[in-house]
Amino acid sequence: MDYLLLKQVHMASAALSFSLFLLRGLWMLQNSPRLRTLWVRIVPHLNDTLLLTSAIAMVVISRQYPLAQHWLTAKLLALLLYIALGMVALKRGRTRTVRILAWLAALGVFVYIVAVAVSRNPLPGMHL
């Protein structure tokens, strides 16, 4: 598959992933029963699988690997933090306050991931 097409798929999947996470977080704030609907439990995971698959394919095609490229290492580590915070926010947080704080932190980490991807710099806004 063409790298630019993969990049478009990856960016579209990232935008959908963010939108779905934002929506699920808003529903969490409202204690909405919508969080327990079948599509809400399945679609985000399918999309995130597409997001990860496209990322791996782009890494292989471009031959830019985490640990060799500092910005990709930062993006990967931030992704792991985003996943952990998302799990606390939407499932594992013991209190509402913990879930809200984890959700807000995860949104911030997502913004960081995008900033790193756009700037290709682990410290976006700073010249290294």
N, C-alpha and C positions, 0 to 999 in steps of 0.2 A: 504494500500500500504506500502511496505517496506521503512523504513527511508532512507537507502542508495540509493535506486532507486529515491526517492523524491529529495535527495540531488543532484544526478546526473542531474535530470531534471531541478532543480533550477539553478545549475551552468551552464548548457548548455543554459538555457533561459537568464541568466544574460549575458553570453558572446554574445549571439545574440542581446540582448537589447543594449549592449554597441556598438556592430558593427553597428547596424541600426542607433543609435543616432549619432555615429561618421560620418557615411555616409550622413545622413540628414544634419548634420552640415556642412560638406564639400559642399554639394549641396547648402545650404543656402549661403555660402561664394561666390559661383559661380552664384548666382541668377538663378539656374537651374530650368527649368519647371518640372523636374522629381519630385520635391517636391510635386507637385499637382496631381501626378498619383494616381489612386485608390489604388493600392497595398501598396503604401507608406503611405497612410492615414489609412489603415486597419491593415496590418500585425504587425506593432509595438504594436498596442493596444492589439491585440490577444496574442502576445508573452508576453507582460507585465502582462496580466491577468493570463497567465500560471505561470509566475514568482511569482506573488503575491499569487496565489492559492497554489503553492508548498511551499512557505514560511510559510503560515498560517498552512498548514498541518504538516510541520516539527515542528513548534512551539507546536502544539497540541500533536503530537506524543511524542516529547521529554520532554514536560512539562517544557520548558524553556521559560518564558514569558518576554516581555518587562516590564520595571519597576522593575521586580524581578532580572533580569540579566542586569547589566549595559551595557554590550557590545551590547545586543539586543536593548536596549533603544537608544543607540548612533546610531546604524544602522538604526532604524526606523526614528529618527529625521533627520538623514542625507538623508534618502530616500525622506522625505517630502521636504527638501531643494533641492534635485536633481530634483524632479518633478517641483517645482516652477521655478528653473533656466532653466530647459528644456522648459517650457512653454514660458518663456521670450525669450529664444534663438530662438525657432522655430516658434513662433506665435505672441507673445505679445510685443516684444521689439520694441520701437518706432523708434529707429535709428539702422543703421547697426552696429555701434560701440557697442551699448548696447547689441545687439543680439550676437555679437562675444564675448564680455566679459562674458555674461551669459553662452554661450556655453563652453568656456574655464573653467569657474568656475564649471559648471556641470560636465565636464570631471574630474576635480580634486576631486569633491565630490564623484564621482563614484569610483575613485581609493581609496579614504578613506573608502568607504563602503566595498570594497573588502578586504582592509587591516584589518579592524575591524573583518570581517567574518573569515579571516584566523587566526588572532591572538587571537580572542575572547577577545579583549582588546579595550576599548573605546579610548585609547591613544596608537595606535600601535607603537611599537619600544620602549616604556617606560615600565618599570616593576612597577606594582602597588602593 
